[in-house]
Amino acid sequence: MEKTARTSPDTGGKGIGRARFLAGAAALGLAGGALPAAGARAGEARAGRRGLARRGVVYTVGAGETPATAWDTARMRADLRAIRRDLHANTVDVTGDGVERLTATAAEAVEQGLHVWLQPTLGDAPQRDILEHLAECGRFAQRLRRQGASVELSVGCEFWLFAPGIVPGETALERVANLQNGTVDFARMQRRLNAFTAKAAAVGRSVFDGRLSYAAAQDDEVDWSLFDVVGIDYYSYHRDPADYARELRGYQRWGKPLAITEFGTCTYEGAPQAGGMGWSVVDYDKDPPEIRGGLVRSERTQAAYLTQLLSVFESMGLYAAMAFEFVTPDAPHRPDDPLHDLDLASYALTKPVRDRPDDPASPWHWEPKAAFHALARCYARAR
């Protein structure tokens, strides 16, 4: 299972990951209380500085639900050009699974002058396969680094969700259900999570000598002494912007650079208040899937939330922020059919439009949303 923004629950994708933040986190009762550690790179925390060093977007490489939405070299190259030239990002978080897809995308991003945050995310596979997948990608990142590329390695994302053997359940869906039902020994889960995170960090260090990180859920307890950069997938909602800064300062107590490895919201009124569960408004028991609740599409809502958070990140001088995500091919926009406008439940900055809306195999293209334009203006000013 790749770390993807597909909204369909049967994909086991990023939509499931978002469920953790509101449902799973409360069940876990974790406070992110790993002991602070100054670390060898504590001085790189950019204390007192203002403005992000890395402004970017998450770009997921995946097999796709249909041949039409599968990863494609030509499309990938065009997307990265748009990320660099039109979005004005200086960083791309290349994530997903498949060593060939990940490495080809990372190499192309380097060619186009982007800083690469390479994050292999193989899921629902044996732990040894996940670690070998990480090692192969890490070795490639090291070759890029030796050639002078600007690249960092993240050992993965939310291991409790993606790596079997930490939370009971053979699939991500089963693991989330067990968390929500409270049928988990949380102390044992934490021990297993710690052990696997340490293994992943060791693998990363063995093949890559640049900055190492990990993308944690907001309430995850992580031993950040293992990493050079603290990475947080951040989906909070606060009425008062000052509360974002107050919350984020808690992640700076390790004295290390803080990267927001994901932030974003869906494309309807009220989506920010739904936090990480914004994707869950789709009824997949219907064929085709339908949007529940008579929601009102609002690209303005998505754009306002993203720019507000970005302003907070900039004001705090955080190290990096990556908007989630560039495109979600399997959540097409249907402007004339609000009931089936799956892009409404997507976090992407662009909307996929099919030439033939009712045909999943139809050719498609993406169009920028208001959030794309809003972030592009912010990124351009910063550059």
C-alpha positions in Angstrom: 0.0 0.0 0.0 1.4 3.3 -1.0 1.1 6.5 1.0 -1.4 8.2 -1.3 -4.3 10.6 -1.2 -6.8 8.3 -2.8 -10.1 8.9 -1.1 -11.5 5.4 -1.6 -11.3 3.3 1.6 -10.7 0.1 -0.4 -7.3 1.5 -1.5 -6.0 1.6 2.0 -4.6 5.0 1.1 -3.9 8.4 2.6 -7.6 9.0 3.4 -7.2 6.2 5.9 -4.2 7.9 7.4 -6.2 11.0 8.0 -8.6 9.0 10.1 -6.0 8.5 12.7 -5.7 12.2 13.6 -9.3 12.5 14.9 -10.3 9.0 15.8 -7.1 7.0 16.4 -5.3 9.8 18.3 -7.9 10.1 20.9 -7.9 6.4 21.4 -4.1 6.2 21.7 -3.9 9.0 24.3 -0.3 9.7 23.3 1.2 13.1 24.0 4.2 12.9 21.8 6.3 12.8 24.9 9.7 11.4 23.7 12.5 12.9 25.8 14.1 15.9 24.2 17.6 15.5 22.9 19.9 18.3 21.8 21.5 16.2 19.1 24.5 16.9 16.9 22.5 19.3 14.7 20.5 21.2 17.3 22.1 24.4 16.1 20.3 23.9 12.8 16.9 24.6 14.3 16.9 28.1 12.8 16.1 29.7 16.1 15.3 33.3 15.8 15.0 33.2 12.0 11.9 33.9 10.0 10.7 32.3 6.8 10.7 28.7 5.7 13.8 27.3 4.0 11.8 24.6 2.1 8.5 25.5 0.6 7.0 22.5 -1.2 4.3 20.1 -2.1 3.8 16.3 -1.7 3.9 14.4 -5.0 2.7 10.8 -4.7 3.9 8.2 -7.2 1.5 5.3 -7.4 0.2 2.5 -9.6 -3.2 4.2 -9.9 -6.6 2.6 -9.8 -6.8 2.4 -13.5 -4.2 2.4 -16.4 -5.4 6.0 -17.1 -4.4 7.2 -13.6 -1.2 5.2 -13.2 2.2 6.8 -12.8 3.5 8.0 -16.2 7.0 9.4 -17.0 5.8 12.1 -19.3 3.1 13.2 -16.9 5.5 13.2 -14.0 7.9 15.4 -15.8 5.2 17.9 -16.8 3.9 17.9 -13.2 7.4 18.7 -11.8 7.8 21.5 -14.2 4.5 23.0 -13.0 5.6 22.5 -9.4 8.8 24.4 -10.1 7.7 27.1 -12.6 4.0 27.7 -11.8 3.7 26.7 -8.1 7.1 28.3 -7.4 8.0 25.6 -4.9 11.6 24.9 -4.2 11.0 21.5 -2.6 9.0 18.3 -3.6 8.2 15.5 -1.2 8.4 12.4 -3.5 6.4 9.7 -1.7 4.7 6.4 -2.4 6.0 3.0 -3.3 7.8 1.4 -6.1 11.6 1.9 -6.2 11.6 2.7 -10.0 8.8 5.2 -9.7 10.3 6.9 -6.7 13.9 7.1 -8.0 12.9 8.2 -11.5 10.8 11.0 -10.0 13.5 12.1 -7.5 16.1 12.2 -10.3 13.8 14.3 -12.5 13.1 16.7 -9.6 16.8 17.2 -9.2 17.2 17.9 -12.9 14.5 20.6 -12.6 16.3 22.3 -9.7 14.1 21.1 -6.9 15.2 20.1 -3.4 14.1 16.5 -3.0 12.5 15.1 0.2 12.5 11.4 -0.7 10.0 9.4 1.4 9.4 5.8 0.4 6.2 4.5 1.8 5.6 0.8 1.2 2.7 -0.5 3.2 0.8 -3.7 4.0 4.0 -5.7 3.2 6.3 -7.6 5.6 8.5 -5.4 7.7 11.7 -6.8 6.1 10.3 -5.8 2.7 9.5 -2.3 3.9 13.1 -1.9 5.2 14.6 -3.2 2.0 12.4 -0.9 -0.1 13.7 2.0 2.1 17.3 0.8 1.7 17.1 0.7 -2.1 15.7 4.2 -2.2 18.2 5.5 0.4 21.1 4.2 -1.7 19.8 6.0 -4.7 19.3 9.2 -2.6 23.0 8.9 -1.5 24.1 8.6 -5.2 22.2 11.8 -5.9 23.8 13.5 -2.9 27.3 12.5 -4.0 26.5 14.1 -7.4 25.8 17.3 -5.7 22.0 17.1 -5.5 20.0 18.7 -2.7 18.2 15.7 -1.1 17.0 14.5 2.2 15.6 11.1 3.2 12.6 10.3 5.3 12.4 6.7 6.4 8.7 6.6 6.2 5.3 7.8 7.4 3.1 6.9 10.3 4.5 3.3 10.8 1.6 2.3 13.1 -0.6 2.6 10.0 1.6 1.4 7.2 3.8 -1.3 8.8 2.0 -4.5 9.8 2.9 -6.0 13.2 2.6 -2.8 15.2 -1.2 -2.4 15.4 -3.2 -5.6 15.0 -4.7 -6.0 11.6 -3.6 -7.3 8.2 -4.5 -4.1 6.3 -4.5 -0.4 7.1 -8.3 -0.5 7.3 -8.3 -3.2 9.9 -5.6 -1.4 11.9 -7.6 1.8 11.9 -10.7 -0.1 12.9 -8.9 -1.7 15.8 -7.6 1.7 17.0 -11.0 3.2 16.8 -12.6 0.3 18.7 -9.9 0.5 21.4 -9.0 -3.2 20.9 -5.3 -2.5 21.1 -2.8 -2.9 23.8 -1.3 0.6 23.5 1.7 0.0 25.6 2.7 -3.0 23.4 1.9 -1.0 20.3 4.2 1.8 21.4 7.0 -0.7 22.1 6.6 -2.2 18.7 6.4 1.2 17.0 9.6 2.3 18.8 11.4 -0.9 17.7 10.5 -0.6 14.1 11.2 3.2 14.0 14.7 2.5 15.4 15.2 -0.2 12.7 14.2 2.1 10.0 16.4 4.9 11.3 19.3 2.5 11.4 18.7 1.4 7.8 18.5 5.0 6.7 21.8 5.9 8.4 23.5 2.8 6.9 22.8 3.9 3.3 22.5 7.7 3.5 24.7 10.3 5.1 22.5 13.4 4.7 19.6 14.7 6.8 17.3 11.9 8.0 13.7 12.3 9.1 10.4 10.6 9.6 6.8 11.8 9.1 4.8 11.3 12.3 1.2 11.8 13.1 0.6 14.8 15.4 0.2 12.7 18.6 2.8 10.0 17.8 5.4 9.4 20.4 8.7 9.3 18.6 12.3 9.2 19.7 13.5 12.2 17.7 17.1 11.6 18.9 17.2 9.1 16.0 16.7 11.8 13.4 18.1 15.2 12.2 14.7 16.7 11.4 11.4 16.5 13.2 8.6 15.7 10.7 4.9 16.2 11.5 1.8 15.6 9.4 -0.2 18.5 10.6 -4.0 18.8 10.2 -5.2 20.9 13.1 -7.9 23.5 13.1 -8.0 26.5 15.4 -10.2 29.6 15.3 -7.4 31.7 16.6 -4.2 31.5 14.5 -2.1 32.0 17.6 -3.2 28.6 18.7 -1.4 27.0 15.7 1.9 28.6 16.8 1.3 27.5 20.4 0.7 23.9 19.4 3.6 23.8 17.0 6.1 25.1 19.5 5.6 21.8 21.3 7.3 20.1 18.4 10.4 22.4 18.7 11.4 21.2 22.2 13.9 18.7 20.8 16.0 21.6 19.5 15.9 20.3 15.9 14.6 21.7 12.6 10.8 21.2 12.3 9.3 20.2 9.0 5.6 20.1 8.3 5.6 17.0 6.1 1.9 17.4 5.3 -0.7 20.1 5.7 -3.9 20.8 3.9 -7.7 20.4 3.8 -10.4 19.4 1.4 -12.4 21.5 -1.0 -15.7 22.3 0.7 -17.2 24.6 3.3 -16.4 23.3 6.8 -13.5 21.0 5.6 -10.9 22.7 7.9 -13.0 22.0 10.9 -13.1 18.3 9.9 -9.3 18.2 10.2 -7.9 14.9 9.1 -11.3 13.4 8.5 -12.3 15.7 5.7 -12.0 12.8 3.1 -14.7 10.8 4.9 -17.6 12.5 3.3 -17.7 10.0 0.4 -20.1 7.2 0.5 -18.3 4.3 -1.2 -21.2 1.9 -0.7 -22.8 3.7 -3.6 -21.9 2.9 -7.2 -20.6 5.3 -8.3 -19.5 6.8 -5.0 -21.5 9.8 -3.8 -20.8 12.9 -1.7 -22.8 12.8 1.6 -24.5 15.6 3.3 -25.3 18.2 0.6 -21.9 19.8 1.1 -21.0 23.0 -0.7 -17.8 23.0 -2.8 -15.5 25.8 -1.9 -12.0 26.2 -3.3 -11.8 29.5 -1.4 -12.1 27.7 1.9 -9.2 25.4 1.0 -7.0 28.2 -0.2 -7.7 30.3 2.9 -6.8 27.5 5.3 -3.6 26.7 3.4 -2.4 30.3 3.3 -3.2 30.9 6.9 -1.2 27.9 8.0 1.7 28.8 5.7 1.8 32.3 7.2 2.1 30.7 10.7 4.9 28.4 9.5 6.8 31.3 7.9 6.4 33.5 11.0 7.8 30.8 13.2 10.8 30.2 10.9 10.1 26.5 10.5 12.5 24.5 8.4 10.1 23.2 5.8 6.4 22.8 4.9 4.9 20.5 2.2 1.3 21.0 1.2 -0.7 17.8 0.7 -0.8 17.2 -2.2 -0.2 18.1 -5.8 -2.8 15.9 -7.6 -5.1 13.0 -6.7 -5.8 11.4 -10.1 -8.5 9.0 -8.8 -10.7 11.8 -7.3 -12.0 13.4 -10.5 -13.8 16.8 -10.5 -17.3 16.8 -12.0 -18.5 20.5 -12.1 -21.9 19.6 -13.5 -22.5 16.7 -11.0 -21.9 17.8 -7.4 -23.2 14.5 -6.0 -20.3 12.7 -7.7 -17.6 15.4 -7.5 -15.0 13.4 -5.7 -12.5 16.2 -5.9 -14.6 17.9 -3.3 -13.2 15.4 -0.8 -9.6 15.7 -2.0 -6.8 17.5 -0.4 -5.1 18.1 -3.8 -4.1 21.6 -5.1 -5.3 20.6 -8.6 -8.5 19.0 -9.9 -8.5 16.1 -12.3 -10.9 16.4 -15.2 -11.8 13.5 -17.4 -12.5 13.9 -21.1 -15.4 11.5 -20.6 -16.6 11.9 -17.0 -18.4 8.5 -16.7 -15.4 6.5 -18.1 -12.7 5.7 -15.5 -10.4 4.8 -18.4 -10.9 8.2 -20.0 -7.9 10.5 -20.7 -7.7 13.3 -18.2 -5.8 16.5 -17.3 -5.5 18.5 -14.1 -6.5 22.2 -13.6 -5.2 24.4 -10.8 -7.6 25.1 -7.9 -7.7 28.4 -6.0 -5.3 26.8 -3.4 -2.7 26.3 -6.1 -2.8 29.9 -7.2 -2.8 31.1 -3.5 0.2 29.0 -2.6 2.0 30.0 -5.8 1.7 33.7 -4.9 3.0 33.0 -1.4 5.9 30.9 -2.7 6.8 33.4 -5.4 7.0 36.2 -3.0 9.2 34.2 -0.7 11.6 33.3 -3.6 
